Amino acid sequence: MKQSDKVTAEATALLRHRHRLKDDADNDFHIFASAELVQGAEASNQILTILFSSIAIVSLLVGGIGIMNIMLVSVTERTREIGLRKALGATPRDIMLQFLIESATLGLAAG
């Protein structure tokens, strides 16, 4: 038996005696240990962690889709610029790197 259980049992017996409760009567008081409060706090902490994590995941997903759409429009509207860069000797890797840097900068600024 743990020390806290022993103390709880002794306190219960003392309160039953002082309240003059019969052996078959229900307690007219409630004793709870701080361990119960800690367990309740841990449970609510886990629920909040899951809730906030799911909100963060959804936010990242929505933000990623937004950046993807912005970059798609950017590529579509800048086909002349891409053609000019190709004519000047840019490789597809150079063009992709430019858009990748632009999207990373946009994502960091938005984040």
All heavy atoms as an XYZ file, in Angstrom:
837
protein
N       0.857     -1.190      0.000
C       0.000      0.000      0.000
C       0.892      1.237      0.000
O       1.820      1.348      0.788
C      -0.912     -0.041      1.220
C      -1.865      1.122      1.301
S      -2.912      1.050      2.749
C      -4.403      0.472      2.034
N       0.590      2.166     -0.886
C       1.370      3.387     -0.947
C       1.056      4.275      0.253
O       0.018      4.140      0.901
C       1.059      4.144     -2.241
C       1.525      3.417     -3.474
C       1.368      4.175     -4.783
C       0.357      5.276     -4.796
N       0.148      5.858     -6.107
N       1.984      5.169      0.515
C       1.823      6.074      1.660
C       0.579      6.946      1.493
O      -0.154      7.172      2.451
C       3.085      6.941      1.805
C       3.101      7.835      3.027
C       3.252      7.069      4.327
O       3.694      5.941      4.339
N       2.840      7.679      5.418
N       0.333      7.422      0.264
C      -0.832      8.286      0.050
C      -2.136      7.513      0.266
O      -3.108      8.071      0.791
C      -0.796      8.895     -1.351
O      -0.838      7.884     -2.330
N      -2.171      6.233     -0.126
C      -3.371      5.424      0.108
C      -3.606      5.220      1.599
O      -4.744      5.253      2.078
C      -3.245      4.073     -0.591
C      -3.223      4.196     -2.107
O      -3.715      5.214     -2.625
O      -2.708      3.271     -2.755
N      -2.522      5.014      2.328
C      -2.627      4.813      3.776
C      -3.165      6.081      4.452
O      -4.052      6.012      5.316
C      -1.250      4.446      4.332
C      -1.238      4.100      5.789
C       0.163      3.686      6.217
C       0.186      3.388      7.711
N       1.524      3.042      8.174
N      -2.645      7.223      4.057
C      -3.093      8.491      4.643
C      -4.555      8.743      4.288
O      -5.335      9.187      5.133
C      -2.185      9.647      4.163
C      -2.765     10.995      4.555
C      -0.782      9.491      4.718
N      -4.942      8.445      3.056
C      -6.333      8.629      2.643
C      -7.264      7.742      3.460
O      -8.338      8.184      3.901
C      -6.490      8.314      1.139
O      -5.630      9.162      0.399
C      -7.918      8.512      0.678
N      -6.868      6.497      3.691
C      -7.693      5.580      4.488
C      -7.820      6.073      5.932
O      -8.914      6.034      6.524
C      -7.087      4.181      4.454
N      -6.727      6.553      6.503
C      -6.773      7.067      7.877
C      -7.635      8.317      7.970
O      -8.418      8.475      8.926
C      -5.359      7.356      8.376
C      -4.536      6.109      8.627
C      -3.099      6.428      9.042
O      -2.770      7.616      9.231
O      -2.321      5.480      9.160
N      -7.522      9.218      6.987
C      -8.328     10.437      6.997
C      -9.809     10.099      6.838
O     -10.668     10.702      7.483
C      -7.871     11.383      5.891
N     -10.109      9.129      5.997
C     -11.496      8.707      5.804
C     -12.070      8.144      7.101
O     -13.199      8.480      7.494
C     -11.585      7.655      4.685
O     -11.073      8.218      3.481
C     -13.016      7.205      4.453
N     -11.296      7.299      7.749
C     -11.760      6.711      9.017
C     -11.993      7.800     10.064
O     -12.998      7.782     10.794
C     -10.747      5.692      9.514
N     -11.068      8.763     10.171
C     -11.207      9.839     11.150
C     -12.433     10.700     10.851
O     -13.207     11.021     11.763
C      -9.938     10.704     11.161
C      -9.958     11.904     12.100
C     -10.020     11.434     13.554
C      -8.746     12.782     11.873
N     -12.646     11.058      9.571
C     -13.805     11.884      9.212
C     -15.114     11.135      9.434
O     -16.109     11.723      9.887
C     -13.696     12.352      7.762
C     -12.681     13.468      7.516
C     -12.491     13.691      6.022
C     -13.138     14.757      8.190
N     -15.151      9.849      9.131
C     -16.369      9.059      9.384
C     -16.682      9.028     10.876
O     -17.844      9.133     11.271
C     -16.221      7.642      8.828
C     -16.284      7.574      7.305
C     -16.264      6.147      6.802
N     -17.448      5.390      7.218
C     -18.633      5.448      6.617
N     -18.798      6.217      5.566
N     -19.649      4.731      7.060
N     -15.628      8.910     11.688
C     -15.817      8.896     13.150
C     -16.327     10.254     13.640
O     -17.260     10.325     14.444
C     -14.497      8.527     13.840
C     -14.580      8.572     15.333
N     -15.294      7.645     16.065
C     -14.043      9.441     16.228
C     -15.199      7.942     17.345
N     -14.434      9.033     17.470
N     -15.723     11.343     13.165
C     -16.115     12.689     13.623
C     -17.495     13.092     13.110
O     -18.188     13.863     13.765
C     -15.084     13.710     13.177
C     -13.774     13.542     13.932
C     -13.060     14.823     14.090
N     -11.863     14.620     14.901
C     -10.816     15.387     14.853
N     -10.804     16.424     14.054
N      -9.787     15.141     15.621
N     -17.879     12.590     11.940
C     -19.204     12.891     11.391
C     -20.265     11.933     11.931
O     -21.435     12.056     11.569
C     -19.178     12.834      9.856
C     -18.434     13.954      9.219
N     -18.695     14.375      7.935
C     -17.421     14.756      9.650
C     -17.886     15.376      7.610
N     -17.091     15.612      8.641
N     -19.822     11.000     12.748
C     -20.701     10.004     13.379
C     -21.518      9.238     12.322
O     -22.745      9.107     12.422
C     -21.622     10.669     14.389
C     -20.883     11.250     15.573
C     -21.854     11.801     16.616
N     -21.118     12.350     17.749
C     -20.893     13.641     17.946
N     -21.368     14.510     17.071
N     -20.218     14.049     18.990
N     -20.826      8.738     11.326
C     -21.480      7.950     10.279
C     -21.484      6.478     10.673
O     -20.506      5.968     11.216
C     -20.741      8.125      8.946
C     -20.750      9.526      8.339
C     -19.872      9.573      7.107
C     -22.160      9.950      8.000
N     -22.596      5.806     10.381
C     -22.673      4.377     10.657
C     -21.861      3.625      9.619
O     -21.532      4.142      8.549
C     -24.131      3.923     10.637
C     -24.962      4.556     11.732
C     -26.384      4.084     11.671
C     -27.194      4.785     12.757
N     -28.589      4.405     12.707
N     -21.559      2.363      9.891
C     -20.728      1.567      8.991
C     -21.353      1.398      7.604
O     -20.634      1.336      6.603
C     -20.459      0.189      9.601
C     -19.539      0.275     10.810
O     -18.808      1.292     10.914
O     -19.535     -0.666     11.620
N     -22.682      1.327      7.533
C     -23.340      1.117      6.246
C     -23.724      2.423      5.546
O     -24.232      2.405      4.432
C     -24.573      0.234      6.415
C     -25.597      0.839      7.378
O     -25.228      1.770      8.128
O     -26.749      0.388      7.367
N     -23.461      3.567      6.164
C     -23.821      4.869      5.582
C     -22.746      5.317      4.582
O     -21.569      5.000      4.727
C     -23.976      5.909      6.684
N     -23.214      6.062      3.564
C     -22.280      6.629      2.588
C     -21.552      7.814      3.207
O     -22.067      8.480      4.117
C     -23.028      7.101      1.342
C     -23.571      5.939      0.525
O     -23.015      4.828      0.647
O     -24.545      6.151     -0.218
N     -20.385      8.071      2.688
C     -19.620      9.229      3.157
C     -20.332     10.517      2.760
O     -20.885     10.624      1.668
C     -18.214      9.238      2.548
C     -17.349      8.112      3.070
O     -17.614      7.540      4.129
N     -16.302      7.784      2.328
N     -20.322     11.508      3.672
C     -20.868     12.817      3.327
C     -19.726     13.800      3.000
O     -19.888     14.997      3.099
C     -21.748     13.350      4.460
C     -21.007     13.492      5.772
O     -19.829     13.083      5.843
O     -21.598     14.028      6.732
N     -18.605     13.258      2.586
C     -17.426     14.048      2.227
C     -16.695     13.311      1.107
O     -17.016     12.166      0.801
C     -16.499     14.231      3.441
C     -16.044     12.942      4.046
C     -14.903     12.301      3.589
C     -16.774     12.335      5.070
C     -14.501     11.098      4.132
C     -16.364     11.137      5.613
C     -15.228     10.512      5.147
N     -15.750     13.993      0.510
C     -14.958     13.385     -0.561
C     -13.496     13.735     -0.352
O     -13.154     14.890     -0.137
C     -15.415     13.871     -1.939
C     -14.628     13.291     -3.068
N     -14.724     11.969     -3.427
C     -13.714     13.830     -3.893
C     -13.903     11.732     -4.427
N     -13.268     12.864     -4.735
N     -12.656     12.741     -0.396
C     -11.217     12.945     -0.278
C     -10.594     12.556     -1.611
O     -10.875     11.486     -2.147
C     -10.617     12.078      0.852
C     -11.192     12.493      2.198
C      -9.103     12.182      0.855
C     -10.734     11.630      3.348
N      -9.761     13.426     -2.134
C      -9.039     13.074     -3.349
C      -7.585     13.505     -3.188
O      -7.280     14.489     -2.539
C      -9.661     13.694     -4.596
C      -9.690     15.185     -4.608
C      -8.661     15.899     -5.202
C     -10.740     15.875     -4.039
C      -8.687     17.279     -5.208
C     -10.764     17.250     -4.048
C      -9.743     17.959     -4.634
N      -6.720     12.718     -3.784
C      -5.289     12.985     -3.709
C      -4.870     13.875     -4.864
O      -5.557     13.973     -5.881
C      -4.510     11.675     -3.744
N      -3.739     14.508     -4.707
C      -3.246     15.377     -5.775
C      -2.883     14.564     -7.015
O      -2.819     15.108     -8.115
C      -2.043     16.186     -5.300
O      -0.999     15.323     -4.906
N      -2.664     13.271     -6.847
C      -2.359     12.419     -7.997
C      -3.532     12.404     -8.980
O      -3.332     12.343    -10.196
C      -2.037     11.003     -7.534
N      -4.767     12.481     -8.466
C      -5.937     12.532     -9.340
C      -5.937     13.818    -10.161
O      -6.282     13.804    -11.343
C      -7.217     12.441     -8.520
C      -7.427     11.110     -7.822
C      -8.657     11.106     -6.938
O      -9.524     11.982     -7.123
O      -8.752     10.238     -6.066
N      -5.541     14.919     -9.538
C      -5.474     16.186    -10.260
C      -4.399     16.132    -11.336
O      -4.582     16.630    -12.446
C      -5.174     17.338     -9.297
C      -6.269     17.684     -8.294
C      -5.783     18.755     -7.332
C      -7.515     18.151     -9.019
N      -3.264     15.511    -11.014
C      -2.172     15.389    -11.979
C      -2.626     14.534    -13.164
O      -2.348     14.868    -14.324
C      -0.913     14.795    -11.312
C       0.136     14.441    -12.340
C      -0.360     15.756    -10.283
N      -3.328     13.440    -12.904
C      -3.814     12.585    -13.990
C      -4.801     13.337    -14.879
O      -4.759     13.225    -16.103
C      -4.478     11.334    -13.426
C      -3.499     10.348    -12.826
C      -4.209      9.180    -12.146
O      -5.409      9.219    -11.915
N      -3.444      8.147    -11.827
N      -5.674     14.121    -14.263
C      -6.621     14.919    -15.049
C      -5.920     15.967    -15.895
O      -6.278     16.192    -17.054
N      -4.908     16.601    -15.317
C      -4.154     17.607    -16.074
C      -3.394     16.966    -17.230
O      -3.321     17.533    -18.324
C      -3.196     18.335    -15.141
N      -2.827     15.799    -17.003
C      -2.102     15.110    -18.073
C      -3.047     14.705    -19.198
O      -2.702     14.819    -20.381
C      -1.370     13.886    -17.521
C      -0.148     14.225    -16.693
C       0.511     13.003    -16.072
O      -0.060     11.894    -16.180
O       1.587     13.174    -15.488
N      -4.224     14.249    -18.844
C      -5.199     13.848    -19.865
C      -5.632     15.048    -20.706
O      -5.690     14.968    -21.935
C      -6.409     13.199    -19.208
N      -5.923     16.168    -20.051
C      -6.325     17.357    -20.809
C      -5.158     17.895    -21.630
O      -5.352     18.406    -22.731
C      -6.881     18.428    -19.882
O      -5.875     18.877    -18.998
N      -3.939     17.763    -21.130
C      -2.756     18.196    -21.863
C      -2.588     17.378    -23.142
O      -2.263     17.922    -24.200
C      -1.510     18.078    -20.985
C      -0.310     18.737    -21.599
O      -0.425     19.523    -22.516
N       0.860     18.399    -21.081
N      -2.815     16.072    -23.072
C      -2.723     15.222    -24.254
C      -3.784     15.601    -25.290
O      -3.500     15.654    -26.493
C      -2.876     13.754    -23.867
C      -1.680     13.188    -23.149
C      -1.906     11.750    -22.700
O      -3.039     11.279    -22.654
N      -0.831     11.070    -22.364
N      -4.986     15.870    -24.832
C      -6.063     16.246    -25.748
C      -5.731     17.569    -26.439
O      -5.896     17.708    -27.656
C      -7.405     16.343    -24.994
C      -7.858     14.944    -24.562
C      -8.475     17.000    -25.855
C      -9.048     14.932    -23.640
N      -5.230     18.538    -25.675
C      -4.871     19.826    -26.263
C      -3.709     19.685    -27.242
O      -3.679     20.349    -28.287
C      -4.527     20.833    -25.170
C      -5.710     21.362    -24.360
C      -5.230     22.248    -23.224
C      -6.673     22.109    -25.245
N      -2.749     18.825    -26.925
C      -1.625     18.600    -27.831
C      -2.110     18.036    -29.157
O      -1.685     18.481    -30.228
C      -0.600     17.649    -27.187
O      -0.114     18.232    -25.970
C       0.560     17.368    -28.111
N      -2.995     17.070    -29.101
C      -3.548     16.481    -30.327
C      -4.342     17.527    -31.107
O      -4.217     17.624    -32.336
C      -4.421     15.252    -29.986
C      -3.542     14.125    -29.457
C      -5.224     14.797    -31.194
C      -4.321     12.974    -28.861
N      -5.133     18.325    -30.403
C      -5.948     19.351    -31.054
C      -5.072     20.380    -31.761
O      -5.276     20.683    -32.942
C      -6.851     20.041    -30.033
C      -7.692     21.199    -30.552
C      -8.781     20.674    -31.483
C      -8.296     21.965    -29.397
N      -4.074     20.910    -31.060
C      -3.211     21.931    -31.652
C      -2.355     21.357    -32.773
O      -2.083     22.038    -33.773
C      -2.332     22.593    -30.589
C      -3.113     23.463    -29.629
C      -2.759     23.525    -28.303
C      -4.197     24.203    -30.057
C      -3.459     24.320    -27.417
C      -4.912     24.999    -29.177
C      -4.542     25.067    -27.853
N      -1.931     20.109    -32.630
C      -1.157     19.481    -33.704
C      -1.994     19.326    -34.964
O      -1.512     19.573    -36.073
C      -0.634     18.116    -33.263
O       0.251     18.257    -32.179
N      -3.240     18.918    -34.802
C      -4.103     18.759    -35.982
C      -4.390     20.109    -36.632
O      -4.430     20.212    -37.864
C      -5.405     18.044    -35.612
O      -6.130     18.794    -34.655
N      -4.551     21.153    -35.832
C      -4.763     22.493    -36.396
C      -3.522     22.933    -37.164
O      -3.622     23.502    -38.263
C      -5.116     23.502    -35.283
C      -6.519     23.226    -34.743
C      -5.018     24.944    -35.792
C      -6.881     24.023    -33.516
N      -2.341     22.658    -36.621
C      -1.094     23.035    -37.299
C      -0.931     22.281    -38.612
O      -0.514     22.858    -39.622
C       0.096     22.773    -36.380
N      -1.284     21.005    -38.620
C      -1.164     20.207    -39.842
C      -2.094     20.745    -40.927
O      -1.702     20.882    -42.087
C      -1.441     18.720    -39.545
C      -0.277     18.130    -38.741
C      -1.667     17.929    -40.817
C      -0.551     16.758    -38.190
N      -3.330     21.053    -40.551
C      -4.279     21.589    -41.526
C      -3.796     22.944    -42.044
O      -3.872     23.228    -43.241
C      -5.692     21.698    -40.907
C      -6.636     22.493    -41.801
C      -6.256     20.315    -40.636
N      -3.262     23.773    -41.152
C      -2.763     25.085    -41.573
C      -1.606     24.944    -42.549
O      -1.529     25.676    -43.549
C      -2.305     25.889    -40.355
O      -3.374     26.132    -39.490
N      -0.688     24.025    -42.270
C       0.429     23.810    -43.188
C      -0.054     23.296    -44.540
O       0.470     23.693    -45.591
C       1.427     22.831    -42.573
C       2.294     23.384    -41.454
C       3.106     22.263    -40.813
C       3.210     24.465    -41.979
N      -1.027     22.411    -44.522
C      -1.567     21.877    -45.766
C      -2.219     22.981    -46.603
O      -1.965     23.099    -47.807
C      -2.574     20.769    -45.465
C      -3.194     20.067    -46.657
C      -2.121     19.281    -47.397
C      -4.303     19.146    -46.214
N      -3.030     23.805    -45.958
C      -3.702     24.895    -46.669
C      -2.673     25.896    -47.192
O      -2.765     26.371    -48.329
C      -4.740     25.581    -45.757
C      -5.250     26.872    -46.366
C      -5.891     24.638    -45.465
N      -1.678     26.212    -46.374
C      -0.628     27.133    -46.815
C       0.156     26.579    -47.988
O       0.481     27.307    -48.932
N       0.459     25.290    -47.954
C       1.176     24.661    -49.063
C       0.384     24.692    -50.350
O       0.929     24.949    -51.429
N      -0.912     24.438    -50.250
C      -1.766     24.496    -51.436
C      -1.824     25.920    -51.979
O      -1.776     26.145    -53.191
C      -3.175     23.953    -51.114
C      -3.106     22.448    -50.865
C      -4.156     24.269    -52.238
C      -4.382     21.852    -50.331
N      -1.898     26.900    -51.082
C      -1.912     28.303    -51.510
C      -0.636     28.689    -52.236
O      -0.677     29.333    -53.297
N       0.503     28.302    -51.688
C       1.782     28.613    -52.332
C       1.881     27.907    -53.682
O       2.352     28.481    -54.665
C       2.959     28.232    -51.414
C       3.003     29.172    -50.222
C       4.280     28.254    -52.157
C       4.004     28.772    -49.159
N       1.401     26.660    -53.737
C       1.432     25.921    -55.002
C       0.607     26.642    -56.069
O       1.047     26.782    -57.218
C       0.895     24.504    -54.789
C       0.896     23.652    -56.045
S       0.114     22.062    -55.806
C      -1.575     22.530    -55.522
N      -0.569     27.119    -55.705
C      -1.419     27.823    -56.664
C      -0.787     29.141    -57.107
O      -0.855     29.505    -58.286
C      -2.809     28.070    -56.084
C      -3.626     26.806    -56.027
O      -3.399     25.886    -56.791
N      -4.566     26.752    -55.100
N      -0.182     29.854    -56.169
C       0.473     31.113    -56.524
C       1.620     30.857    -57.491
O       1.798     31.573    -58.483
C       0.968     31.837    -55.255
C      -0.219     32.382    -54.465
C       1.927     32.968    -55.604
C       0.144     32.905    -53.092
N       2.402     29.828    -57.236
C       3.526     29.535    -58.123
C       3.044     29.035    -59.488
O       3.656     29.325    -60.509
C       4.468     28.510    -57.476
C       5.176     29.036    -56.239
S       5.949     30.650    -56.436
C       7.159     30.310    -57.682
N       1.940     28.309    -59.519
C       1.383     27.863    -60.798
C       0.969     29.056    -61.647
O       1.269     29.122    -62.842
C       0.196     26.925    -60.566
C      -0.498     26.407    -61.815
C       0.454     25.508    -62.601
C      -1.751     25.654    -61.442
N       0.299     30.009    -61.028
C      -0.107     31.219    -61.745
C       1.133     32.001    -62.181
O       1.188     32.534    -63.292
C      -1.035     32.082    -60.863
C      -1.244     33.454    -61.457
C      -2.364     31.377    -60.656
N       2.130     32.036    -61.307
C       3.363     32.752    -61.629
C       4.047     32.151    -62.850
O       4.509     32.880    -63.739
C       4.300     32.719    -60.421
O       5.523     33.330    -60.712
N       4.124     30.828    -62.915
C       4.750     30.172    -64.066
C       3.933     30.408    -65.326
O       4.473     30.693    -66.400
C       4.936     28.657    -63.796
C       5.330     27.917    -65.058
C       5.977     28.442    -62.714
N       2.617     30.330    -65.201
C       1.746     30.512    -66.360
C       1.873     31.932    -66.921
O       1.923     32.128    -68.139
C       0.279     30.233    -65.965
O       0.201     28.911    -65.431
C      -0.640     30.344    -67.154
N       1.921     32.922    -66.026
C       1.994     34.305    -66.483
C       3.390     34.687    -66.966
O       3.544     35.695    -67.648
C       1.575     35.249    -65.349
C       0.098     35.178    -65.023
C      -0.282     36.089    -63.870
O       0.631     36.643    -63.213
O      -1.486     36.240    -63.619
N       4.381     33.925    -66.624
C       5.754     34.304    -66.955
C       6.363     33.408    -68.032
O       7.579     33.223    -68.076
C       6.594     34.252    -65.676
C       6.145     35.330    -64.688
C       6.676     35.139    -63.306
N       8.129     35.264    -63.260
C       8.832     35.026    -62.159
N       8.234     34.649    -61.046
N      10.141     35.137    -62.171
N       5.541     32.890    -68.918
C       6.070     32.026    -69.977
C       7.002     32.793    -70.917
O       7.980     32.232    -71.413
C       4.919     31.401    -70.790
O       4.056     32.428    -71.252
C       4.157     30.398    -69.973
N       6.738     34.063    -71.136
C       7.624     34.863    -71.997
C       8.996     35.010    -71.335
O      10.022     34.910    -72.018
C       7.007     36.238    -72.245
C       5.690     36.147    -73.007
C       5.036     37.480    -73.115
N       5.478     38.122    -74.361
C       5.210     39.360    -74.686
N       4.509     40.120    -73.863
N       5.622     39.852    -75.825
N       9.001     35.253    -70.024
C      10.270     35.376    -69.313
C      11.049     34.059    -69.371
O      12.268     34.055    -69.583
C      10.030     35.775    -67.861
C      11.300     35.830    -67.022
C      11.028     36.022    -65.541
O       9.934     36.480    -65.168
O      11.934     35.696    -64.754
N      10.335     32.952    -69.205
C      10.987     31.642    -69.261
C      11.564     31.407    -70.652
O      12.701     30.935    -70.808
C       9.993     30.529    -68.861
C       9.600     30.676    -67.396
C      10.589     29.154    -69.111
C       8.443     29.801    -66.963
N      10.799     31.750    -71.684
C      11.292     31.604    -73.053
C      12.511     32.465    -73.306
O      13.475     32.040    -73.966
N      12.512     33.685    -72.794
C      13.657     34.571    -72.950
C      14.888     34.018    -72.257
O      16.003     34.040    -72.804
C      13.307     35.963    -72.415
C      14.392     37.032    -72.513
C      14.745     37.285    -73.978
C      13.946     38.306    -71.846
N      14.687     33.483    -71.054
C      15.821     32.905    -70.314
C      16.375     31.683    -71.051
O      17.586     31.475    -71.084
C      15.384     32.508    -68.900
C      15.137     33.747    -68.036
C      15.074     33.443    -66.578
N      16.425     33.035    -66.150
C      16.657     32.308    -65.070
N      15.666     31.911    -64.316
N      17.882     31.968    -64.748
N      15.490     30.883    -71.635
C      15.952     29.727    -72.423
C      16.740     30.189    -73.647
O      17.754     29.597    -74.009
C      14.773     28.855    -72.862
C      14.251     27.938    -71.799
C      13.175     27.036    -72.383
C      12.680     26.053    -71.370
N      11.653     25.150    -71.931
N      16.254     31.259    -74.289
C      16.938     31.781    -75.471
C      18.327     32.311    -75.119
O      19.243     32.270    -75.942
C      16.104     32.887    -76.108
N      18.488     32.806    -73.885
C      19.780     33.329    -73.451
C      20.698     32.236    -72.904
O      21.805     32.531    -72.470
C      19.580     34.427    -72.403
C      18.923     35.709    -72.923
C      18.653     36.667    -71.791
C      19.796     36.356    -73.995
N      20.213     30.970    -72.892
C      21.076     29.862    -72.510
C      20.806     29.256    -71.145
O      21.599     28.453    -70.664
N      19.711     29.619    -70.505
C      19.398     29.031    -69.199
C      18.937     27.591    -69.380
O      18.194     27.276    -70.306
C      18.311     29.838    -68.501
N      19.395     26.729    -68.509
C      18.979     25.327    -68.552
C      17.666     25.164    -67.790
O      17.309     26.026    -66.975
C      20.058     24.425    -67.923
O      20.188     24.760    -66.536
C      21.396     24.592    -68.609
N      16.945     24.084    -68.054
C      15.720     23.842    -67.282
C      15.992     23.798    -65.771
O      15.153     24.209    -64.976
C      15.225     22.498    -67.798
C      15.758     22.403    -69.185
C      17.091     23.108    -69.139
N      17.175     23.321    -65.410
C      17.543     23.270    -63.985
C      17.638     24.687    -63.416
O      17.191     24.939    -62.288
C      18.876     22.545    -63.829
C      19.310     22.375    -62.405
C      20.582     21.510    -62.335
N      20.940     21.228    -60.965
C      21.771     21.980    -60.253
N      22.333     23.039    -60.784
N      22.037     21.650    -59.008
N      18.206     25.631    -64.161
C      18.310     27.017    -63.699
C      16.929     27.643    -63.489
O      16.685     28.333    -62.500
C      19.100     27.860    -64.711
C      20.559     27.449    -64.805
O      21.086     26.907    -63.813
O      21.159     27.668    -65.879
N      16.036     27.388    -64.428
C      14.689     27.953    -64.337
C      13.940     27.348    -63.155
O      13.288     28.048    -62.387
C      13.935     27.733    -65.665
C      14.644     28.507    -66.784
C      12.475     28.153    -65.545
C      14.175     28.166    -68.176
N      14.066     26.021    -62.986
C      13.401     25.374    -61.867
C      13.967     25.871    -60.535
O      13.232     26.092    -59.578
C      13.554     23.848    -61.961
C      12.675     23.131    -60.976
S      12.661     21.323    -61.029
C      13.579     20.853    -62.419
N      15.287     26.079    -60.497
C      15.922     26.583    -59.279
C      15.421     27.983    -58.942
O      15.182     28.298    -57.769
C      17.447     26.578    -59.439
C      18.260     26.946    -58.205
C      18.032     25.917    -57.102
C      19.737     27.016    -58.551
N      15.211     28.815    -59.945
C      14.685     30.158    -59.712
C      13.302     30.084    -59.064
O      13.036     30.753    -58.069
C      14.595     30.943    -61.022
C      13.932     32.302    -60.854
C      13.646     32.988    -62.165
O      14.122     32.576    -63.216
N      12.862     34.061    -62.115
N      12.421     29.254    -59.621
C      11.072     29.144    -59.068
C      11.078     28.484    -57.690
O      10.274     28.831    -56.831
C      10.147     28.411    -60.043
C       9.697     29.273    -61.185
C      10.287     29.163    -62.428
C       8.696     30.201    -60.997
C       9.884     29.963    -63.480
C       8.279     31.011    -62.038
C       8.882     30.900    -63.277
N      11.994     27.548    -57.491
C      12.105     26.916    -56.181
C      12.542     27.928    -55.129
O      11.989     27.963    -54.021
C      13.089     25.745    -56.247
C      13.285     24.962    -54.952
C      11.977     24.305    -54.543
C      14.370     23.922    -55.128
N      13.499     28.773    -55.462
C      13.949     29.814    -54.523
C      12.823     30.808    -54.252
O      12.604     31.221    -53.110
C      15.221     30.512    -55.067
C      16.391     29.543    -55.017
C      15.531     31.768    -54.267
C      17.654     30.034    -55.718
N      12.089     31.171    -55.293
C      10.963     32.094    -55.116
C       9.890     31.499    -54.196
O       9.377     32.168    -53.299
C      10.350     32.454    -56.461
C      11.183     33.394    -57.289
C      10.542     33.704    -58.630
O       9.329     33.421    -58.803
O      11.245     34.228    -59.500
N       9.564     30.221    -54.406
C       8.528     29.597    -53.566
C       9.028     29.417    -52.136
O       8.249     29.592    -51.187
C       8.100     28.267    -54.160
O       9.155     27.340    -54.155
N      10.303     29.093    -51.941
C      10.840     28.954    -50.576
C      10.837     30.306    -49.867
O      10.477     30.389    -48.679
C      12.244     28.381    -50.630
N      11.207     31.357    -50.593
C      11.181     32.703    -49.998
C       9.759     33.107    -49.644
O       9.509     33.658    -48.566
C      11.790     33.717    -50.979
O      13.112     33.290    -51.332
C      11.855     35.107    -50.367
N       8.830     32.834    -50.534
C       7.429     33.136    -50.269
C       6.918     32.356    -49.057
O       6.213     32.909    -48.198
C       6.580     32.819    -51.506
C       5.088     33.102    -51.420
C       4.852     34.596    -51.248
C       4.389     32.607    -52.674
N       7.275     31.088    -48.983
C       6.847     30.273    -47.847
C       7.433     30.750    -46.530
O       6.747     30.795    -45.509
N       8.709     31.126    -46.533
C       9.350     31.618    -45.308
C       8.749     32.962    -44.888
O       8.525     33.197    -43.696
C      10.849     31.743    -45.502
C      11.635     30.429    -45.550
C      13.091     30.687    -45.912
C      11.538     29.731    -44.214
N       8.502     33.831    -45.861
C       7.919     35.132    -45.530
C       6.494     34.969    -45.001
O       6.090     35.652    -44.057
C       7.935     36.023    -46.766
N       5.742     34.051    -45.591
C       4.362     33.831    -45.147
C       4.339     33.130    -43.788
O       3.454     33.372    -42.973
C       3.610     32.990    -46.178
N       5.320     32.260    -43.556
C       5.359     31.536    -42.287
C       5.757     32.428    -41.156
O       5.329     32.314    -40.030
